[in-house]
Amino acid sequence: MGKLKVGQQTELFKMRITESEAMKFAEVIHDLPLAKETSQAIVPATYPIVYWQKVELPWLKDIGPLVHGEQSFHYKDPLLTDHTYYAEIKLVDIKEKTGKSGKIVWLVHQMYGYQDALKKQPVFTGITTAMFRPEQEGET
């Protein structure tokens, strides 16, 4: 677990949200119809989780299966379709617990979303907790 360090983060990445992608996501989570604000639709609150699969988090490479725990999102403004946002993901906490079935490592990440690449206008913060079981000493 030497490569996991609190404070590691991704580069700033683009989140281009199209109406068709937002609609597909809304259908899957049964959050239809999308609300409208002017000519743009408001994206479901949990939509940024899509970018966990699109963005590489180098510190998670080779740790094995990761189990999603919980997530929450806090918004200053709703996300709208047909708009590009900018975001970054940061590892903010690592907790190890040992129980009857062995060691479990909990990773807490925060995702920060902005209106622009200069990060002057924050839009949302998301917190995601995930866990994994590190290989135990002596296992092959």
Secondary structure, DSSP 8 states (H G I E B T S, - for coil): -TT--TT-B---EEEEE-HHHHHHHHHHTT--S--EETTEEB--TTGGGGHHHHS--GGGTTS---EEEEEEEEESS--BSSEEEEEEEEEEEEEEEEETTEEEEEEEEEEEEESSTT--SEEEEEEEEEEE----TT--
